[in-house]
Amino acid sequence: MISITINRSESEFIQSFIISGHAFFADRGKDIVCAGASAVSIGAINGVHALTGVTPEIEQGDGFLRCVIPDKLSEDINEKVQLLLEGMIVSLQTIEEEYGEHIKITFKK
């Protein structure tokens, strides 16, 4: 199962997220759940960088992605970063609604 943990601050800002595991929906290379989660999350990180200039701290490995948003962003830039990451969450939740036995999202403060 793919486990996604979204870490929020007390003010509800997304500070980081971790995605780990494998969906095991289909054979490697044909797993649409894994491909969807990967495309959405990497796309969001790329969008943050390309559209805001912010470079998140990234750690990647086989079946693992950790992304940490830098502290002390200006209010304007943070608002844009948060909007992009909230969009990522909506997309991941859409995948979870259809394939919940293969992907699970949790939120932490």
C-alpha positions as CSV (number, residue, x, y, z in Angstrom):
1,M,0.0,0.0,0.0
2,I,1.1,3.6,-0.7
3,S,1.0,5.6,2.5
4,I,0.9,9.4,2.3
5,T,1.4,11.6,5.3
6,I,0.7,15.3,5.0
7,N,2.2,17.3,7.8
8,R,0.5,20.6,8.6
9,S,1.5,23.5,10.9
10,E,-0.9,24.7,13.6
11,S,-2.1,27.3,11.1
12,E,-2.9,24.5,8.7
13,F,-0.1,25.3,6.2
14,I,1.5,22.2,4.6
15,Q,5.0,21.9,5.9
16,S,6.0,18.6,4.4
17,F,4.7,15.3,3.0
18,I,6.0,11.8,2.8
19,I,4.9,9.1,0.3
20,S,6.1,5.6,0.9
21,G,5.4,2.0,-0.2
22,H,4.0,0.4,-3.3
23,A,0.4,0.1,-4.4
24,F,0.7,-3.5,-5.8
25,F,-2.3,-2.8,-8.0
26,A,-0.6,-4.3,-11.0
27,D,2.8,-5.4,-12.2
28,R,5.7,-2.9,-12.0
29,G,5.4,-0.6,-15.0
30,K,1.7,-1.2,-15.3
31,D,0.6,0.0,-11.9
32,I,-1.7,3.0,-12.6
33,V,-2.1,3.8,-8.8
34,C,1.6,4.1,-8.4
35,A,2.0,6.0,-11.6
36,G,-0.8,8.4,-10.7
37,A,0.6,9.1,-7.2
38,S,4.1,9.6,-8.6
39,A,2.9,11.9,-11.4
40,V,0.7,14.0,-9.1
41,S,3.4,14.4,-6.4
42,I,6.4,15.1,-8.6
43,G,4.2,17.3,-10.8
44,A,3.3,19.4,-7.7
45,I,7.0,19.7,-6.6
46,N,8.0,20.7,-10.1
47,G,5.1,23.2,-10.2
48,V,6.2,24.7,-6.9
49,H,9.7,25.2,-8.2
50,A,8.8,26.5,-11.7
51,L,6.0,28.8,-10.6
52,T,7.3,30.2,-7.3
53,G,11.1,29.7,-7.5
54,V,11.0,27.8,-4.2
55,T,13.1,24.7,-4.1
56,P,11.8,22.2,-1.5
57,E,14.1,19.8,0.3
58,I,13.6,16.5,-1.5
59,E,14.6,12.9,-0.5
60,Q,13.8,10.1,-2.9
61,G,14.3,6.4,-3.1
62,D,12.6,3.3,-4.3
63,G,9.0,3.7,-3.2
64,F,9.8,6.8,-1.1
65,L,9.5,10.5,-1.5
66,R,9.9,13.2,1.2
67,C,9.3,16.9,0.5
68,V,9.9,19.7,3.0
69,I,8.8,23.2,2.2
70,P,11.4,25.8,3.4
71,D,10.5,28.0,6.4
72,K,10.1,31.8,6.3
73,L,8.7,32.2,2.8
74,S,7.0,35.5,2.1
75,E,3.3,35.5,2.6
76,D,2.7,35.9,-1.2
77,I,5.0,33.0,-2.2
78,N,3.7,30.8,0.6
79,E,0.2,31.3,-0.5
80,K,1.1,30.1,-4.0
81,V,3.1,27.1,-2.7
82,Q,0.1,26.2,-0.5
83,L,-2.3,26.4,-3.4
84,L,-0.2,24.1,-5.5
85,L,0.2,21.6,-2.7
86,E,-3.5,21.7,-1.8
87,G,-4.2,20.9,-5.5
88,M,-1.8,17.9,-5.2
89,I,-3.8,16.7,-2.1
90,V,-7.1,17.0,-4.0
91,S,-5.7,14.9,-6.9
92,L,-4.3,12.3,-4.4
93,Q,-7.6,12.1,-2.6
94,T,-9.3,11.4,-6.0
95,I,-7.0,8.5,-6.5
96,E,-7.7,7.3,-2.9
97,E,-11.5,7.5,-3.5
98,E,-11.2,5.0,-6.4
99,Y,-8.3,2.8,-5.2
100,G,-8.5,3.1,-1.4
101,E,-7.2,-0.4,-0.8
102,H,-3.9,0.6,-2.5
103,I,-3.4,4.2,-1.2
104,K,-4.0,5.9,2.1
105,I,-3.6,9.5,3.0
106,T,-3.3,10.7,6.6
107,F,-2.9,14.3,8.0
108,K,-0.8,15.3,11.0
109,K,-0.2,18.5,12.9
